[in-house]
């Protein structure tokens, strides 16, 4: 039960987290490209770079998972509408 008197708190956190992931992925310019092996090794030597790299990778995965679920839901909605007619 939500004792904070905020309705749909989990939905708010979910939407904000998804938006943050999309913004972070866009700002890091990481759409399809990947780091080279040398760049990944250099980032592993520095704690700050490792944390930034992990956050970028997490944002990348979260954004593509969101897009996959969105595409699935839109497909199901279109399919249900088609079968209802």
Secondary structure, DSSP 8 states (H G I E B T S, - for coil): --TT--TTHHHHHHHHHHHHHHHHHHHTT-SS----HHHHHHHHHSHHHHHHHHHHHHHHHHHHHHHHHHHHHHHHHHHHHHHH-
